């Protein structure tokens, strides 16, 4: 996006975009976490546009699955790609609309005169979710740093089965329901059968496959280097 701060009627313009290839969970991109996927997309964008990184004012990045070791993916992209330290960044999270919300925020930054050039996007790696430990185990591990093993057992107890991580699910805290559950309810309310949904999904994948082979996405998909199995 670009807009001159000197313009009286500032208007944001979407210039172009890039993305990494689609892949199955636990597939070819397994070893790439959220930040690595984001950095690959941004690096591809800079290579495609030949944009001077010194012209970038800000990065807005959307994440759904937030990681405890990475609180601001946007700023981490700057560091990962060794971009100018002057580039600020912020993370936004709004479930599946996180990436679109990042674009909206970038637009507002430009049109309000707070930035001239903004990179916006989103990334997630469902294959690299952080598996939550029971609170008793987490507390035990923290206390053990000062009190040793006894401190761990005081909080975690002596039953190893109780130490196992909880099942992983992107569920609402308020209801405990997942997006899939809500999708099933909406399907039932609108008399859309499971077979019809699966047929629609298959057709969508087939169209994407044909479009990719026909070269419709060649200008937006950036190559990603991955390690082969066994190496």
Phi, psi and omega in degrees: 000147180213141174198139179280131178296338183280347182289138179286322178248085185284133182228127179281143180232126174280120186272302181194177181209161177220161177208163174277164178294154173285146179208156178287155174300140181059031179254223188293336181258020185306319186277001179260118179275185183304315182294319181294322176295317179297315182296323178296318180293316181291320178299319177295323178296315180295323179291322181291317186269343185058029180290134176288117182305336180291346179274347182282130179264323191203154173234130173246127184228136181261134175227141173263311181268097183280138181253138182296335181269001183215092186275341181218088183300325182300314180290326178295328176298317179302314181290316182300321183265005179056044178277166180306135182295344180288345181284118177272168181199152175218150179262145174229142181226119182214051183053224186289351178265012185300314180296317179293324178294326176297318178297319180296319179295320178299318179299317180294323178298318181289311185288340177271356179085010181276347180204155175258314183233122181230136172258132182224147179179199180198157179202154174202150174233101180291343177283346184238039176295145173281122182277119185285133174274154172303145183303323181298323179288316179300317178296319180298319180294322180290318179293326182297336179296333180253323186254359178079198185299323181300321178297324178297310183294330179299327182261320186273342182082185185246011180258104182304329181297331181281351180273347185296145180298154175286161178295144182275127178203134175275078185249156176291137177294323185290323185244339184079004182270150178261169177297323178298320178298313179296323178298319178297319180296315179297321178299317179294318181296331182254013177056041176258116185286162177298321180298319180294321179295317180293322178296320178296318181296316179298315179299321179296316178295320180295319178296317179296321180295316179295319180295322179295314180295330180280353176089012181294335183254009187297333181276349183247338180274124180261143179292145180232130179272128179229156177279138177283153179298140179093357179245000000 
